[in-house]
């Protein structure tokens, strides 16, 4: 029984490792593009009007940033769980904090994408 | 810990790869903490341009500007350091690839510097 639990935990760890690496590959591309957008956007100050003029109604922008949010949603909580597992004892926190981070990223990230593309004028 | 244990423990950490591993962890953790805040700020745009502008005015503060530079540097550090890990794990094996650590450090500092130059 004990052995079976360990094996399923090892399989879960292997899956999480794989998901984190696949999301890392997506993020490599997303972050590189995001950095270029940052450099372009900051050149003459950053105002709400300027940001929204670029993003409102821009479907390609919405698609790109939602993919970015989803990749973060997979990648960051797994990384946080790895760090917690190696540094703290509390099993509750090791499980709860990554779930909380995942929820924050998915909900707030998607709200941000909807807001900048389809938000109120 | 025994004398030998302590020496072995030190030897496993006193090299560039451990330094790169440590920086990757710290930068990842800080970026993960920042993400919900970043998304919360941008999600204010749901309520219109004025509402987003109200929150964006905080970014004019010098401390926030310093934070933005730090975040861009950390993002570049995590990006290049992460690419190094992917190359080590999925690329064709070619030794320790220590040069990638230096490339990560110099690359991220250059990205941070470019941010400062362009945002002036």
Interface residues (C-beta under 8 A of the other chain):
Chain A: X21 X24 X25 X27 X28 X31 X32 X34 X35 X38 X39 X42 X43 X46 X47 X48 X49 X51 X52 X69 X72 X76 X79 X80 X83 X101 X104 X105 X108 X109 X111 X112 X114 X115 X116 X119 X120 X121
Chain B: X25 X28 X29 X31 X32 X35 X36 X38 X39 X40 X41 X42 X43 X44 X45 X46 X47 X48 X49 X50 X52 X53 X56 X59 X72 X75 X76 X78 X79 X82 X83 X85 X86 X89 X90 X111 X114 X115 X118 X119
